[in-house]
Amino acid sequence: MMHLKCYTFHCLKRFLIGFNGLLLLFGLLLATLHVYFTVNKVLKSWPINGGIIGIGVILILLAFCGLQGSAKQHQITLFFYIIILGLICLIMFAFSIIALSVNKSQKHSVLTHGWSQLSNFTKSDIQKLGNCCGFYEGVHNKTVIDDAGCSDLKCYQDISGCLSCLSLIENDWFITFCLSIGGVGLFVSLLMSITIFLSWKYRNMKNPSKNPRTFF
């Protein structure tokens, strides 16, 4: 029985250290995306870059907190780690459900509002990346005044002209984005909920290598 408790204790400890190690690597990946965004001419002006880097920093701090609490079974550190991880899990689960359940009218409204908030540089980057012109109209006639700055695009030289960016984003990028965010978010939130349960169980376990009369 004692050997079983010892095995369970060390298994939980290794799992939590491994999970937080992966969380640390993921946070470092997000935090260092600034270098890629700076080099990539298409992505450097996108407004979400700062948010992604901020999320990476938060995950790094959370991972360090989890690693310290798991390695030393520090009660206070594990308590705050569980609380913060639980809040992140709830937020991620809610966003995942929203991303998977968004309907056509909501999708159109979100994209319209998002496009209106973008800078001209970001709009130009999206048009170059998607080979599209404008948000609603597109360009089907070269005699049309080029207000959207599409004369340098490849599609502008074609006979068929340029599609609107709305049709491209709505039918391709946005659907893929929602499915990816929703699916990955649900999986990660499930993994986080399991980690929260195991962290709480590990926090309340007695370390079999210590004096059995002491708890903390």
Secondary structure as GFF3:
##gff-version 3
##sequence-region A 1 216
A	DSSP	alpha_helix	2	31	.	.	.	ID=ss1
A	DSSP	alpha_helix	33	39	.	.	.	ID=ss2
A	DSSP	alpha_helix	49	72	.	.	.	ID=ss3
A	DSSP	alpha_helix	75	101	.	.	.	ID=ss4
A	DSSP	alpha_helix	104	117	.	.	.	ID=ss5
A	DSSP	alpha_helix	120	130	.	.	.	ID=ss6
A	DSSP	three_ten_helix	155	157	.	.	.	ID=ss7
A	DSSP	alpha_helix	165	168	.	.	.	ID=ss8
A	DSSP	pi_helix	169	173	.	.	.	ID=ss9
A	DSSP	alpha_helix	174	203	.	.	.	ID=ss10
###
